[in-house]
Amino acid sequence: MKNEAILYLFEGFENVKSRCELPCEYLSGPHFAAWDGVLLYSDGINLFSLAPGSEVSEKGYRKLMHLVERGKERLKEIKLRAATPT
């Protein structure tokens, strides 16, 4: 807690694919990925980064978790479309 605000300490991540391993379609909308040990995430318009050791506000943490969930769903949909023969 800092100045009566709750802060989360970002210590790293697991199972996050590198940007190089993800389809371009996925990277063009809400997504999350890794690049050189840094977590990158986007709401589809803005790109944000989070390095290990960074502090995240409660609001920022909720926003990140929301984008992670949206990103997971989008990636599932993209993979399903790619696996379905036309």
N, C-alpha and C positions, 0 to 999 in steps of 0.2 A: 504494500500500500504506500502510495506517495501522494502527499497533499490531499489525503482522503479519497484518492482515486485508486481503484484496483488495477494493478498492472500484472501482466503475465510475462514470464521470462521464456523466450523462445530458445530452446536448447538444440534444436535440430529436427530432423524428420526422417521417416523410414518409408520405403516403398513409393517414393515419388520419382516418376520417370524424368529423364533429362529431356529438355526441349527438343533435342535432336531425334529422340525416339517417338515423338508424338506427331499425329497427322496435322497438317497445316490447317485443316478445317477446325480442329479442336482449338488451336492456338488463336483463331480469329474471333472467338467469343469468350464467355466466362470460363476461366481455366486456372489450373495451378500446375507448376512444373518446377524442375530444379535446373540450376545452371551454376557450375563451379561451387557447389556447396551452399548456394543461396536459394531460398524458396522464392519463386516468382509467382505472382497470382494477379489475375485481372478480372474486372467486372465486365469485360467486353469493350470497354472504352479506355480505361486507365490501367497502366501496368504498375504494380507495386512489388517491392522486394523486401525480404526479411532474412537477415543474416543471423546465424547462431549467436546468442548472447544479447539479442535485441529485446527491448521491452515493448509490449503491446498493450494498449488500453483494453478495457473490457469491451468497449464498443468495437474497436478494431479486431479483437479476437472473435466476436460474434460475426462480424462481416466476413472475416477470413473463413470461418467454419461454414457459413452460408455459401460462399463461393466454392469451397471444396466440395460440398454436397452437390451443387449445381454442376461443377466440373465433372464429377464422377458420373452423374446421369448422362451428361452430354457425351462423354467418352464411350459409355456403354452403347448409346444410340448410334454413334458413328461407327463403332466396331460391328454392330449388328448389321447396319446397312452395307458395310464393306464385305461382310461374310455372306450376305444374301445374294444369290445369283440373279441377274436381271434377264 
